[in-house]
């Protein structure tokens, strides 16, 4: 049975693992980023003149016990980076959920700028570490932008024991990577542990070219890029490259 490594944070890895297991794959979860929920208060913005931007599903998980703070914004347009984030936002309670762009933050920002007027305020609910191009896109078009950091993703300092053992014993056939930071963390830890050569039998599948770039520092059997920066496209890439009989 083909064995697939999932490296994303546990709250996002578990539903994907179930989907892959139902498809017939064996799955190993080894999160390389640990999520810390932050307690910063929601910025004071006039909700009727604001729109919400979500660039990570982790933001909604971090807000699960803080619904009273986000309640004034639930009727406002909520722009999401992809279809899965949009589905999560709808389930959370946002009533005007929208998607746009090519499934990445920078193109989502460009889409918002095209759809909204410059007087509208952008409330970006996300993590502490964001891609600079996202707020820069709003600054370029003179949109007021505010980040509400609700979580922090910390890189682990070493591979989990289960992952080290699987690499040493050649048990993995493919590994999925969903962010440049996770990919770079994997490369750094593999080299630190002297396990870089253990990847030669593993296919690395990245969400985008930006995710694949750091992975190329190691020798994999293949480095494959999803056709679109979405979970669905990454899974389709896996199914195509590693089909089950």
C-alpha positions in Angstrom: 0.0 0.0 0.0 1.4 3.4 -1.0 2.3 5.6 2.0 1.9 9.4 2.0 3.4 11.9 4.4 1.3 14.9 5.4 3.4 17.8 6.9 0.7 20.4 7.5 -0.6 21.4 11.0 -2.6 18.7 12.6 -6.0 20.4 12.5 -5.8 20.5 8.7 -3.9 17.2 8.2 -6.5 15.0 9.9 -9.4 15.6 7.5 -7.1 15.2 4.5 -5.7 12.0 6.0 -9.2 10.5 6.3 -9.9 11.4 2.6 -6.6 9.7 1.5 -7.2 6.6 3.6 -10.7 6.3 2.2 -9.1 6.3 -1.3 -6.8 3.5 -0.3 -3.6 5.2 0.8 -1.7 4.7 4.0 -1.1 8.1 5.6 1.6 9.3 8.1 1.0 12.7 9.8 4.1 14.6 10.9 3.2 18.3 11.4 6.2 20.6 10.9 4.4 23.7 12.1 2.7 23.9 15.5 -0.2 26.3 15.9 -0.3 28.7 18.8 -3.6 30.6 19.3 -3.1 34.3 20.1 -5.3 36.6 22.2 -5.0 39.9 20.4 -8.3 41.7 20.5 -10.2 42.4 17.2 -9.1 45.7 15.8 -11.6 48.5 16.1 -13.0 49.1 12.6 -16.4 50.2 11.3 -17.8 46.9 10.2 -20.2 48.5 7.7 -17.2 49.9 5.9 -15.0 46.9 6.0 -14.5 43.6 4.2 -12.8 40.5 5.6 -9.9 38.7 4.0 -8.9 35.1 4.9 -5.7 33.6 3.6 -5.6 30.5 5.9 -8.1 28.0 7.2 -6.2 28.1 10.5 -7.6 31.6 11.1 -11.1 30.2 11.5 -9.9 27.5 13.9 -8.3 30.1 16.0 -11.6 32.1 16.2 -13.7 29.1 17.2 -14.1 30.4 20.8 -14.1 34.1 19.9 -17.3 34.3 17.8 -18.5 37.3 19.7 -15.6 39.4 18.5 -16.1 38.6 14.9 -19.9 38.7 15.0 -20.2 42.3 13.6 -18.3 41.2 10.5 -20.3 38.1 9.7 -22.6 39.9 7.3 -19.7 41.7 5.5 -18.1 40.4 2.3 -15.6 37.7 3.3 -12.9 37.1 0.6 -11.2 33.7 0.9 -8.1 32.4 -0.7 -9.6 29.1 -2.0 -12.7 27.0 -2.2 -11.9 25.0 1.0 -11.3 28.2 3.0 -14.6 29.5 1.6 -16.4 26.4 2.6 -15.0 26.7 6.1 -15.9 30.4 6.3 -19.5 29.5 5.3 -19.7 26.8 8.0 -18.3 29.2 10.5 -21.1 31.7 9.9 -20.0 34.2 7.3 -23.0 35.0 5.1 -21.4 36.7 2.1 -18.4 34.5 1.2 -16.5 35.2 -1.9 -13.5 33.7 -3.7 -11.3 35.1 -6.4 -7.8 35.0 -7.9 -5.7 32.0 -8.5 -5.8 30.4 -5.1 -2.9 32.4 -3.6 -2.8 35.5 -1.4 -1.4 37.9 -3.8 -4.0 37.2 -6.5 -6.7 37.3 -3.9 -5.6 40.8 -2.9 -5.6 41.9 -6.5 -9.2 40.5 -6.9 -10.4 42.4 -3.8 -8.9 45.6 -5.1 -10.8 45.2 -8.4 -14.1 44.4 -6.6 -14.1 47.0 -3.9 -13.8 50.8 -3.7 -10.7 52.4 -2.2 -12.6 53.7 0.8 -13.3 50.3 2.1 -11.2 48.9 4.9 -9.5 45.5 4.7 -9.6 43.3 7.9 -7.1 40.5 7.2 -7.5 37.7 9.8 -4.4 35.6 9.7 -1.2 34.5 11.3 1.7 36.6 12.6 3.9 35.7 9.7 2.3 36.8 6.4 3.6 37.1 2.9 4.6 40.8 2.4 3.0 40.9 -1.0 -0.5 40.6 0.4 -0.6 44.0 2.4 1.6 45.6 -0.3 -1.1 45.0 -2.9 -3.6 47.0 -0.8 -1.1 49.8 -0.1 -0.4 50.2 -3.8 -4.1 50.7 -4.4 -4.5 52.9 -1.3 -6.8 50.5 0.6 -6.6 50.9 4.4 -5.3 47.5 5.6 -5.3 46.0 9.1 -4.0 42.6 10.1 -5.7 40.8 13.0 -3.1 38.1 14.0 -5.1 35.3 15.6 -2.4 32.5 15.5 1.3 31.9 15.2 2.8 28.9 13.4 6.0 27.8 15.0 8.4 25.5 13.1 9.3 22.3 15.0 13.0 21.9 16.0 13.4 18.3 14.9 11.5 15.6 12.9 9.0 13.6 15.0 10.4 10.2 15.8 7.8 8.5 13.6 9.0 10.4 10.6 12.7 9.8 11.2 11.9 6.0 11.5 9.8 6.0 8.3 12.6 7.8 6.3 15.3 5.6 7.6 13.3 2.5 6.7 12.1 3.6 3.3 8.4 3.5 4.2 7.3 6.6 2.4 6.3 6.9 -1.3 5.1 10.5 -1.4 5.0 13.7 0.7 2.6 16.6 0.3 3.7 20.2 1.1 1.3 23.1 1.3 3.5 26.1 2.1 7.0 27.4 1.4 7.7 27.6 5.1 6.8 23.9 5.7 8.9 22.9 2.7 11.9 24.9 3.9 11.4 23.5 7.4 11.5 19.9 6.1 14.7 20.6 4.1 16.4 22.2 7.1 15.5 19.4 9.5 16.3 16.6 7.0 19.8 18.1 6.5 20.2 18.7 10.3 19.3 15.0 11.0 21.5 13.7 8.2 18.4 12.2 6.4 18.6 14.1 3.1 19.6 11.0 1.3 16.6 9.1 2.6 14.3 11.1 0.2 15.5 9.5 -3.0 12.6 7.0 -3.0 10.0 9.7 -2.1 8.1 11.9 -4.5 7.6 15.5 -3.2 4.3 17.2 -4.3 4.1 20.9 -3.7 1.1 23.2 -3.8 2.9 25.8 -6.1 6.2 26.6 -7.6 7.0 28.7 -4.5 6.5 25.6 -2.3 8.5 23.4 -4.6 11.5 25.7 -4.8 13.1 24.9 -1.4 12.4 21.2 -1.9 14.8 21.1 -4.8 17.7 21.3 -2.3 17.2 17.6 -1.6 17.3 14.6 -4.0 13.8 13.3 -4.4 12.5 10.7 -6.8 10.5 13.5 -8.3 9.4 17.0 -7.4 5.9 17.7 -8.7 3.9 20.9 -8.7 0.1 20.9 -8.4 -1.6 22.5 -11.4 -3.3 25.0 -9.1 -2.5 26.1 -5.6 -5.4 24.2 -4.0 -5.7 21.1 -1.9 -7.8 19.5 -4.6 -5.1 20.0 -7.2 -2.4 18.6 -4.9 -4.4 15.5 -4.2 -5.2 15.1 -7.9 -1.4 15.3 -8.6 -0.9 12.5 -6.0 -3.6 10.4 -7.6 -2.1 10.8 -11.1 1.5 10.2 -10.0 0.8 7.4 -7.5 -2.4 5.7 -8.7 -3.7 2.7 -6.7 -4.4 -0.5 -8.5 
